[in-house]
Amino acid sequence: MTSELPRILLVDSYDSFTYNLASLCRKAIPNSQVHIIKNDDINLADLQSYLPYFSAVIVGPGPGSPDVPEDVGLVRDLWNLDDPHLLPVFGVCLGLQSLALEHGATLRRLSVVKHGQVSTVEHTGTDIFKGVGPVDAVRYHSLHVELSGAKNIEELASTHDVENGKVVMAIRHATRPFWAVQYHPESVLTRGGGIEIMLNFWRLACAWSSSHGRVTRPWDQMADGVFGTPWPYIRPPPSTPRTNTPLASSTIKLSIPGLSAPDICEVLGVDDDSSPFVMLESAAQPGRFTIIGCLTSASLRVTYSIGDSFIHLANGESCDQIDLGSHDVWSWLTSFMNKRKVIGGSPEIPFWGGLIGYLSYELGVESLRVSRERIHTEARHPDVNLVFVERSIVLDSTSGNIYLQSIMEDDDEWLTEMVVQLHSAARNYSTYSSFNTSPSSTKARPNTSTVILPDRDHYRSRINMAKEYLFAGESYELCLTANTRITLNDPLAPKASSTYSPSWQRYKHLRELNPAPHAAYLRLHPTTLLASSPERFLSFSRSPGATYQLRPIKGTVRKGPNITRAVAEKALRGSRKEVAENLMIVDLIRHDLHGAVGENVEVKQFCTVEEYKTVWQLVSVIEGKPADDADQAASHYANGALGWEVLRRSLPPGSMTGAPKKRSVEILRQLEDEERNVYSGVFGYWCAGGGGDWSVTIRSCFKYDDRYECDAHSWTKFNNPDFYPGVHEPEHWVIGAGGAITALSDPDAEWDEMLAKLQSVLRVFGAAVPRGH
């Protein structure tokens, strides 16, 4: 060893917990420089010349099997290094299996897999367990090793399963500086065998290097050119000159009791189906703020489809194709927002103006570099569909206040007119209510819809195929989904007026049937999205001191007469399956957040049962902030662009994929017969003042409407030759639903769970799941 800072090489086998392991390493080895490579980034012959630069190697976990060369890459070669290149190596999970297999052990499948399960580990109290007390360790594995026949491999720890018998949990090589554990020391629920093991590994590594006269080579330009910047680091934002004059927000605060969000939307003309409209509504607790965009013909629409080399930028007058150039869509939007910084808004509300809309599931998949040719359909929803909102109304359900806002210059006249309109609307609704005591119905007329469900046998067969992937070690959890299609042959009867929006009436019915804290009505042609999501995905506050929070939900119990909190706690926190599902996603999200902001990531709440209007849910909360040494890099991000980077790195939502994310998505693309499109992506906003809030697109439905198309030069209404104003053609809606498949899943129960989720939205169309399904 030298007086240089410790330098660790972390080999990533495409896992979704790698940055958690890097963080644990940094805590155990002060001031260490952690360089992360994929197991197929470099071959052994080239790597050997760089090993002298490193103090030690850590082999991370990963999907697959140690006897499949494509799964382990160069890992198997590390256990066979010749003496001149030898250095301390520590393996985790797949790393242990590979070490044992290379030295003659036998690989077996567990009778009952352990994914997200906590087990008590019995150890020798020596070596990497020196001074370590009781160990409760998180396991993510379906394969294990038997050491009979293995040469020079010594067992250090094991656990005993009722179903599997004795399972090896830790080993060492008798003569070489190799150690490994089967469990996951980096998991948030591992106790006693986490940082303690890493500290002992580092102590043993230093002792071995000292006794063998091994001295690490000083870092130089040649090594830097291959391995780059050590983790943690924040990816620099695109260099774009900021606007010299930030936009100023003008705000009027009102108190108008009795005026609801739907009332305000109708004042703003939501019934005109030809015009774009956006509302993000907190229709139930614990949601608080509702944001309504007051769009104009000049409001900028931003759309993008995967594979295009351009962005569509449109308003009511024109539609242009803007070449991306050297940008991808993420950096282009960062530059777009960097030129539109807003200041002076009310600090007590989260949105002053900015982008509102949705991002598709496939957009997140693209960022994982999962390749599969897109399925070509005529009804292609944009993968990015956003509008830049300059005028908005924000409702605070806690204080009852209404905020009118504009970031347009000299817009006092509109603000004044809107105050008058809202007060007038409140008087009109009050007068109407005093004469009309029966509530108006938003229900769809019965027997007007054709429902095409997924095929039951086909879906159940896909569940069994998913479980086979889990047993083989390819994934820990797979979120399998399917689409249901609804054709409305006789849509809601139009009123006498020429402007009438059936989709708005259906949204109002949805919010009555399934009120949710993260609801939305987004009419951004060609897509209309009605959402009643219970799950916030990512929120981030304004700088300075911005916090990035994710709130995964795994586990739901519907309320009923006998479903008390105690009953819900037992059904959710008392279920190994529910807690395991939640834990897997928590560990995955910690990894995503560590990758974006660095070391400062904390689980603020783990598997807490929260009460919602219609359900009890098992919710965890993970928060991150840029570490002190990353503040300078983070400060280069303007207008919440670091939050945008966190979003980019975190999509698609882990609760909608499974873990490890990349391999799970690859498997799901084989199991699912069509693209998810809007479903299981995210919808929300990016405030030009710096904050953002995005929710998972579940409990939702969406349709494609090509009557208002954007060509290269303009938006054209009614340009579809098959459409005639005043004639209602059938509407075609899609509802996505599914569930997390684990090794404990029962196909019939999973089918029933999918139908239950589907039913919450299907009722909006006056339809129900047909009997016999």
TIDREN-502777 format. One record per residue (C-alpha): residue in three letters; x, y, z. Coordinates in steps of 0.001 Angstrom, whole numbers, plus 500000, padded with zeros to 6 digits. Each point is the difference from the previous one (the first is absolute). Layout:
<sites>
alaXYZ;...
</sites>
This chain:
<sites>
met500000500000500000;thr501075503634499545;ser498991503263501631;glu497696500614497036;leu496269499907500593;pro498604496459499835;arg498733499215496525;ile497359497289499551;leu498858498376496759;leu496331498981500177;val498875497530497321;asp496302500394499188;ser498173497024498459;tyr497068502154498873;asp498402500015503428;ser497599502523501535;phe501755500182503387;thr503509500936498820;tyr500055503598501248;asn498763498801503409;leu503074497784500176;ala502209502896498890;ser498521502144502782;leu500658497278502591;cys503569499759498738;arg500532503750500391;lys498652499896503570;ala502275497116500984;ile503113501228498185;pro500377503726500712;asn500937502222497059;ser500001497030497641;gln499723500614496264;val497498497531498521;his500197499351496262;ile497088498024498538;ile500193497910496832;lys497637497508498374;asn501149496403499918;asp500319500168496210;asp501584503461499666;ile503534498644499774;asn501650496617499505;leu502344498453502522;ala503120500478497888;asp499449503760499919;leu498757500199503589;gln503117498297501396;ser502179502905498982;tyr497810502337502091;leu499536497863503115;pro503171501416501630;tyr498179503351500250;phe497367498495502325;ser500125499079503670;ala497245497388499688;val497156498742497814;ile496373499553501003;val497858497687497874;gly496404501092500218;pro496807497941499697;gly498049499526496803;pro497318497990498237;gly500589496661498359;ser502308497127500798;pro503760499741500658;asp500259497170497459;val498743502229497167;pro502967501942498557;glu497792502869498781;asp498648500512503531;val503346500232501808;gly502329501381497328;leu503509500518501347;val498992499098503579;arg500974496340499663;asp503475501063498829;leu500626502041503161;trp500047496808502082;asn502758498605497746;leu502417502953500002;asp503664499083499844;asp502135500958502980;pro501572503164498518;his496515501503499535;leu498411498666503170;leu498116502434502289;pro497226499762502631;val496515499270498604;phe496637500017501779;gly496935498433498338;val496277500455500663;cys497264497498499043;leu500854499161496373;gly503595500732501033;leu499941497277502655;gln498430497486497632;ser502616500744497344;leu502905499672502461;ala498710496683501283;leu499214498638496534;glu503479500827498688;his501450497868502770;gly497889496890499579;ala496787500706501918;thr496629498808498736;leu497269502443498984;arg496441499158501058;arg496562501562499882;leu498320500775503298;ser496797498058500554;val498431503277501152;val501640503165498676;lys500897502856502330;his499325503380498449;gly499775502872502460;gln499992497580502945;val501843500619503280;ser501825497028501567;thr502090499516503115;val503587499190499044;glu502225497818502177;his503705500781499638;thr503386499017501362;gly500767503355501610;thr503334499999498188;asp501451501506496835;ile497456502391498433;phe497688499250502954;lys502567500874502689;gly498271501999502738;val496644499726498238;gly496967499152502127;pro496622498659498823;val499338500388496279;asp496570500366498402;ala500652500159496279;val497913500758496916;arg500159497336497307;tyr499295500345496278;his500787496629498453;ser498494496895498494;leu503315498170499472;his502457498825502652;val503251498070500221;glu500924496713501636;leu503651499904501041;ser500544496242499978;gly502688499460497388;ala501167503617500062;lys503744500509500378;asn501518502672502239;ile496569501487500813;glu499128500382503686;glu496534500690501362;leu499679502994502325;ala496228500265500453;ser496712498293499201;thr496288500128500665;his497428497282500390;asp496700500120498118;val497102497776500880;glu499433499414496276;asn503595499970498713;gly502024498703502906;lys503498501397500499;val501023502750497572;val503541501402499786;met500085503747500769;ala503715500875499986;ile503292498490498823;arg503702500748499657;his502827498598497942;ala502524498129502129;thr503138501488498418;arg498962502984497884;pro498489503343501147;phe496461499179498892;trp496893500343502171;ala496296499959499128;val496491500048501466;gln496795498587498539;tyr497719502544501664;his499827503734499260;pro501953502078502535;glu498873503202498246;ser496254499420500491;val498162502443502239;leu498724497139502206;thr503287498131500512;arg501021500294503641;gly503364499047501495;gly501572498700496814;gly500107503173497898;ile502644502651500634;glu501595497706502597;ile500900497477497298;met501336502678497681;leu502186501440502779;asn501441496563500662;phe500608499378496312;trp501934503247499757;arg502041499115503119;leu500871496603498507;ala500737501507496576;cys502431502504501470;ala501695497294502074;trp500390497700496988;ser501432502782497793;ser502427501024502722;ser501222496450500634;his500447499372496272;gly501723503294499270;arg497255501094497621;val500121503744499271;thr497307501718497945;arg501177501983497018;pro499306503778500123;trp496996500995497877;asp500964501553496694;gln498529501284496761;met500065496581498355;ala497800498437502705;asp497744503037500077;gly499384499650496274;val498681496455500493;phe498103500221503306;gly499020503670500074;thr498602501836502998;pro499425497959503160;trp496588499739501586;pro498283502030501364;tyr499729502629497343;ile497201502052498509;arg499762499978496239;pro500586503570498778;pro496974501652498404;pro500004501043496332;ser501707503334499507;thr497261502445499077;pro500099503751500578;arg497350501048502463;thr497536502709499161;asn501308503337501256;thr496634501044501388;pro498115497376502003;leu496255499900499577;ala498113501593502887;ser496958498361501530;ser496960502155500772;thr497649498474502575;ile496611500783501522;lys498816498016503020;leu496258499475500444;ser497660498293502409;ile496800498853498273;pro498272497328502091;gly498074497350498107;leu501763500386496650;ser501423496626499016;ala502704499064497520;pro497454498615497482;asp498000503239500320;ile503086502018499086;cys500815497693497095;glu496542500572498553;val500433503764500334;leu503208499586497968;gly498245498129497172;val500949496400500697;asp496917498873498045;asp501606501041496703;asp501424496642498965;ser501996501533497157;ser502251502004502336;pro502857498764502179;phe499313499975503732;val502030498932503049;met499129499513503651;leu501989498197502711;glu497521499469502826;ser500377498982503618;ala496562498418500204;ala500623498233503331;gln502289500056503008;pro502954500107500453;gly500120502080496814;arg499887503748500529;phe500488502142496891;thr498007500009496761;ile501587501659496964;ile497888501164497043;gly501665501294496861;cys498271502969498375;leu501159499329496458;thr499819502369497078;ser500409499568496270;ala503620501056500480;ser500796497364502653;leu503019497996498847;arg499467496243499547;val503064497727500096;thr499716496457498632;tyr502580497359499186;ser499911496376498842;ile502809497513500589;gly502140499608496908;asp499392503512498703;ser502933502369499566;phe497786503001500673;ile497539501556502421;his496562501248498981;leu499542503525501376;ala496516501308499325;asn497363502527500975;gly496647500926498506;glu501636501779497089;ser502853497760498945;cys501742496675500469;asp503737499736499435;gln502495497162500031;ile503011501019502074;asp503087497915499312;leu501475498500503172;gly503531500406498711;ser502446498789502650;his497256499794502635;asp497793497158501079;val496444500884501007;trp500991500292503672;ser502812502486499491;trp497947501916497417;leu497246500533502563;thr502604501007502599;ser501213502693497607;phe496393500990499251;met499268500550503699;asn503355501648500684;lys498872502864497760;arg496712500416501886;lys500948500499503636;val497207501457502133;ile500448502021503195;gly497741501764502451;gly497218497450500366;ser498236499223503266;pro502368497748501983;glu497129498145501682;ile498806498387496744;pro501993497494497914;phe499227501193496460;trp500480503458498456;gly500004499022496342;gly501850497461497867;leu499530496640498304;ile496994497751500663;gly499302496688498285;tyr501113496369499889;leu502996497819499128;ser499405496495498654;tyr501226496728501480;glu502009499361496825;leu501926503259500452;gly501405498594503228;val500700496651498360;glu502014501762497302;ser502287501519502658;leu500836496450501176;arg501249499155496503;val497595497099499713;ser499743499259496318;arg496891498764498245;glu498469501306496838;arg496939502070500768;ile496628498603499061;his498671502199497229;thr496412501081500424;glu498002502778498449;ala498929501280503441;arg503447500951501272;his499956502095503150;pro502915502410500395;asp502556498819502544;val500430503561501262;asn496851502106500026;leu500323503305501882;val498655503534499909;phe501727503100501363;val497501501672502338;glu500315503770500428;arg496659500643501707;ser498763497742502764;ile497662499633502950;val501127498110503105;leu497600498814502696;asp501254499221503499;ser497620497520501648;thr501585500608503424;ser499594503787500189;gly497114500276497531;asn501882502699498095;ile499956500385496222;tyr503046501462498239;leu499751501659496587;gln503383500214498298;ser501584501249496807;ile503591500086498820;met499015501947496886;glu501157503582499826;asp497415502715500800;asp497221497497500609;asp498133501868502736;glu496898500338497828;trp499599496215499752;leu500520499574503744;thr497346502631500739;glu497526498480497551;met500554496541501445;val499283501238503528;val496656501349498767;gln499183496767498151;leu500731497780503000;his497934502108502394;ser497162500024497469;ala500245496235499567;ala499867499492503764;arg496799502067500210;asn498448498104497088;tyr500837496597501471;ser498681501104503396;thr496720501188498448;tyr499693496812497947;ser500617497822503048;ser497317501754502049;phe497356499142497381;asn501315496571498997;thr500369497630502946;ser500561496821497962;pro503615499450498946;ser500743499917496298;ser501087496649498648;thr503186499484498070;lys499390496318499433;ala500373498404496608;arg496845498541498523;pro499816496227500428;asn500582497441497250;thr501946502393497802;ser503420498394500152;thr501789496946498661;val502728498720502313;ile502848497815498746;leu501857498547502972;pro503369498257499885;asp499605496280499455;arg499920498326503429;asp501881496840499057;his502605501962498068;tyr500559502393502930;arg500295497110502464;ser502510498287497724;arg502073503184499956;ile499947500029503814;asn501401496472500048;met502654500982497464;ala500908502983502167;lys500380497750503023;glu502339497739498034;tyr502234503018499317;leu499957500723503739;phe500935496415500900;ala502899500187497513;gly501420503094501693;glu499261502343497096;ser497952502413502146;tyr498772500472503565;glu496599501388499048;leu498169500638496709;cys497136502458499625;leu497859498332497341;thr497273502068498337;ala497443499754497214;asn497684502381498178;thr496213499994499981;arg498286501760497106;ile496633501742500131;thr498035501062496935;leu497153502415500645;asn497489499382497271;asp497589502626501302;pro501962502656501882;leu498357502279502506;ala497200501822498263;pro501136503513499022;lys498268503038501363;ala498391502532497732;ser503124502160500122;ser502690499372497409;thr502744499785502609;tyr499756496887502100;ser502677497707501323;pro499042496387500799;ser503502499410501346;trp499562502804502549;gln496723498479501186;arg501769496673500400;tyr502789501608501999;lys497452501522502380;his498448496559500409;leu503452498480500628;arg500785502495502781;glu496666499140501628;leu500531496243499807;asn503711499922500780;pro501157503283501583;ala503794500049500061;pro502742502290501307;his501682500055496580;ala497270500360497408;ala500207501641496599;tyr498005501062496996;leu502465500494497139;arg498617500737496533;leu503118500394497907;his499037498862496517;pro500318497372498715;thr499923498617503562;thr497347500420502673;leu500930498601503428;leu497660499546502967;ala501968499016503106;ser499175499256503629;ser503396498858501232;pro500694499245503665;glu503771500032499443;arg502277502997499935;phe503209499035498253;leu502452502892500418;ser499688503454501475;phe502776502556500338;ser500015503350501726;arg501544503280498892;ser503628500860500588;pro501895500778502123;gly499825496923502148;ala497907498030497529;thr498770496591501180;tyr499186497147497615;gln497337497635501325;leu498559496744498632;arg496987498236501559;pro499567496437498676;ile496775498143500770;lys499955496208500143;gly497097498475501878;thr496332501053500022;val496935499016502018;arg496626501423498975;lys497969501548502796;gly496882498259501236;pro497710499820503017;asn502330497721501957;ile503333501201498625;thr501404501994502923;arg503542501343500171;ala500982496988502078;val498646497635497351;ala501789501933497239;glu503280499996501978;lys499833496242500401;ala499141499423496337;leu502774502298498735;arg502864500339502491;gly499295496478501217;ser500368498521496512;arg503472498792498999;lys498983500250496359;glu498812503631500241;val503017501142502030;ala502392498168497652;glu498456501693496951;asn500319503402501649;leu503564499333501165;met501164499034496507;ile498698503267498576;val501430502045502887;asp503470498548499410;leu499617500596496254;ile498942503636500516;arg502889500601502409;his502299498856497181;asp498340502336497471;leu500215502955502382;his503609499279501008;gly500871499978496299;ala498626503506499539;val500818501915503211;gly502812498018501615;glu500288498610503516;asn497398502042501858;val496998497667499662;glu497812498960502922;val496937497801500488;lys497764502336501990;gln497122497547500293;phe499936496262499393;cys496810498026499432;thr497636502318501833;val496276499368499587;glu498339503204498777;glu496289500656499872;tyr498412501277496792;lys496376500672499215;thr499220496541498621;val503063497886500894;trp502811499293502454;gln503433499932498368;leu503528498944500910;val502212503011499274;ser503712500703500333;val501750503355499645;ile503539500459498696;glu501682503418499903;gly503247501242498537;lys502018503208499944;pro503261500844498261;ala502880499263502361;asp502122502887501237;asp502774499229497521;ala497432499909497175;asp498441503394500756;gln502199501791497513;ala499008497657497179;ala496345500136501029;ser500066503802499999;his500600499974496244;tyr496510498602499505;ala497373502698499572;asn496231499870500372;gly499822496571501573;ala502081498344497289;leu501616497680502557;gly496501498794500843;trp499515499353496283;glu503243498010500030;val498759497962502981;leu496802499316498054;arg501969498903496921;arg502095497593502047;ser496990498589501880;leu497695499154497087;pro498184497810499354;pro498580499809503542;gly501477497026501823;ser496585499166501462;met498856499364496410;thr502985497891498883;gly501549497960502779;ala503651499493500859;pro502655499915498708;lys498373502576497754;lys501819499506496677;arg499715496204499948;ser496402500176501268;val499030502371497197;glu501647497708497444;ile497975497066501327;leu496754501986500115;arg500451500957496358;gln499910496287499202;leu497027499277502255;glu497802502961499041;asp498481499994496537;glu499766503743499433;glu501525503260501114;arg498733501693503134;asn500148503500498494;val498603502555502450;tyr499188497394502677;ser502650499501502722;gly501930503052498882;val499684503222502012;phe497975503196499855;gly500506503277501826;tyr501851503303499771;trp503384501668499942;cys499699503503501446;ala502120502678498366;gly500685501245503520;gly501867496794500799;gly497664497360501465;gly498277496992498515;asp497525497242500799;trp499377496829497957;ser497578497144500661;val499819496450498660;thr497416499577497236;ile497854497267501530;arg496228499771500669;ser499662501888496746;cys498628499823496486;phe501022501704496793;lys498847500364496416;tyr501433501053496681;asp498198502752498061;asp501499501029496669;arg497394502627499125;tyr502391502797500917;glu503229499159498281;cys503286501847499862;asp501692500042496617;ala503342501622499292;his498521503495499928;ser496729500274501933;trp497368498418502194;thr497012499009497890;lys496633499242501552;phe497737497427498418;asn502554499050497368;asn499047496334500319;pro497822499285496919;asp497979497485501999;phe499021502613502566;tyr497110502435499652;pro499198502580502691;gly496892499055501929;val500336496281499234;his501226497858502890;glu502139497095498903;pro500745497116502386;glu502593500799502641;his502816497558500670;trp501510500018503501;val502799497964501579;ile500367499025503665;gly503227498387501173;ala500090497842503135;gly502193497321501527;gly501954499039503078;ala503368499051501440;ile500787496350499396;thr502221498343502590;ala500963496421500677;leu497088499891502473;ser497396501146497468;asp496927497910499281;pro498845500417496356;asp496302500033500900;ala500518502553502767;glu502124502191497719;trp497289499872497305;asp497389501038502576;glu502236502845501223;met500433501269496447;leu496206499969499479;ala499437501860503290;lys502366502772498901;leu498365500073496591;gln496509500247501467;ser500771503289501792;val500296501697496599;leu497713497816497909;arg496921501198501897;val500521503461498488;phe498750498590496701;gly496861498502501475;ala501647496596499672;ala501091497235502317;val502248496980499760;pro497823497357498304;arg498899497093502171;gly502144496922499750;his503278501931499838;
</sites>
